[in-house]
Amino acid sequence: MIQTLDIGKAIYSLLVSDTTVSALVGENIFPLVAPEGTEFPYVVYSCVSMTTARDKDQLFYQQDVSEAVIVCTEDYTSGIEIATAIAQALQFEEKQVILDSGMTIDIMESGFSGKTEDYVQNTYVQGLMFNLKLR
């Protein structure tokens, strides 16, 4: 169960390994905040919530995670294109993600759950939410 705290690393791995996403943003994918001076476009991700489900014997069997992925661009159209690619990359039924550390995270399901848009400090922002079920 404790390895699921590394869900951000799994999200990063899924995004950088997706050829469409990486063609659009390269390696500009960061946890929580982009380093100062990062050029557009870039993506920031963060865990919004994580809850644990247990059975009657108090044994862990599932975690539900809400993950935010934020796309930042200098124009609206490319933001939508990147957001669409990310939505396609992070919607799936079952996937096992092997992290660089060798740890494995089993994702039973990942689905798109919502979107927001904004324009802040000369930046077009597409906010995407995903719900994941982890084993």
Secondary structure, 3 states (H helix, E strand, C coil): CHHHHHHHHHHHHHHHHCHHHHHHHCCCEEECCCCCCCCCCEEEEEEEEEEEEECCCCCEEEEEEEEEEEEEECCHHHHHHHHHHHHHHCCECCEEEECCCCCEEEEEEEEEEEEEEEEECCEEEEEEEEEEEEC
